[in-house]
Amino acid sequence: MIAVLLFLFLAQAQDGPAARLNRADEDLARGRYREAVIHYTELAAALPRDPRPSAGLGAAQLGLHHPELAIGPLERALAIDSNQWEVRLMLAGALSAVGRNERAVA
């Protein structure tokens, strides 16, 4: 019985949010942006107080050349943690790409 519980715990840990976030980060790093979007979208819903899934989703959307779809997730990531200069940079680039230069500078 203990072995079964341990197995279930380990199986869940291997597919838990941390493991899924690592997979999404790996997809992003390898340029598999569509897969990363799927993972980050699920993680952003599952971890609403963690800025990393939203930031990753924004980065993946930028990788797919969809700056208009990157803005919302990047803004959410900054609303959770405003001290992320990399996210601020990505947001400025996305805003500029869609012609919202006045917001990109602010």
C-alpha positions in Angstrom: 0.0 0.0 0.0 2.8 2.4 0.9 4.6 1.6 -2.4 1.4 2.4 -4.4 1.0 5.7 -2.6 4.7 6.6 -3.1 4.3 5.7 -6.8 1.3 7.9 -7.2 3.0 10.8 -5.4 6.1 10.5 -7.6 4.0 10.2 -10.7 2.1 13.4 -9.8 5.3 15.2 -8.9 6.7 14.4 -12.4 3.7 15.9 -14.0 3.1 18.6 -11.5 3.3 22.4 -12.2 7.1 22.6 -11.7 7.7 19.8 -14.3 5.2 21.3 -16.7 6.8 24.7 -16.3 10.2 23.1 -17.1 8.8 21.5 -20.2 7.2 24.8 -21.4 10.5 26.6 -20.8 12.3 23.9 -22.8 9.9 24.2 -25.6 10.4 28.0 -25.6 14.2 27.7 -25.6 14.1 25.2 -28.5 11.8 27.4 -30.6 8.8 25.1 -30.2 6.5 28.1 -29.7 3.2 26.5 -30.5 3.8 23.8 -27.9 5.0 26.4 -25.4 1.8 28.4 -25.9 -0.3 25.3 -25.0 1.7 24.6 -21.9 2.0 28.2 -20.7 -1.7 28.8 -21.3 -2.6 25.8 -19.0 -0.1 26.8 -16.4 -1.2 30.4 -16.3 -4.7 29.2 -15.4 -3.4 26.7 -12.9 -0.9 29.1 -11.3 -2.6 32.6 -11.4 -0.2 34.1 -8.8 3.0 33.0 -10.6 4.2 35.4 -13.2 6.4 32.9 -15.1 3.6 31.2 -17.1 2.2 34.5 -18.3 5.7 35.8 -19.1 6.5 32.6 -21.0 3.2 32.8 -22.9 4.0 36.3 -23.9 7.5 35.3 -25.1 6.1 32.3 -27.0 3.5 34.6 -28.7 6.4 36.9 -29.7 8.3 33.9 -31.1 5.2 33.2 -33.3 5.2 36.8 -34.4 2.0 37.6 -32.7 2.8 40.7 -30.7 -0.9 41.6 -30.3 -1.4 38.2 -28.4 1.7 38.8 -26.3 0.6 42.0 -24.7 -2.1 40.6 -22.4 0.0 37.9 -20.9 3.0 40.2 -20.5 0.9 42.8 -18.7 -0.5 40.0 -16.4 3.0 38.9 -15.5 3.9 42.5 -14.6 0.8 42.9 -12.6 1.9 40.0 -10.5 5.5 41.1 -10.2 6.4 44.5 -11.6 10.2 44.0 -11.0 10.8 41.9 -14.1 12.8 44.0 -16.5 13.0 41.3 -19.2 9.2 41.2 -19.3 9.0 45.0 -19.4 11.4 44.9 -22.4 9.3 42.3 -24.2 6.1 44.3 -23.5 7.7 47.5 -24.9 8.7 45.6 -28.1 5.2 44.1 -28.5 3.5 47.4 -27.9 5.8 49.1 -30.4 5.2 46.3 -33.0 1.5 47.0 -32.9 1.9 50.8 -33.1 1.3 51.6 -29.5 4.5 53.5 -29.1 3.3 55.9 -26.5 2.7 53.0 -24.1 5.9 51.3 -25.1 7.9 54.3 -23.8 6.0 54.7 -20.6 
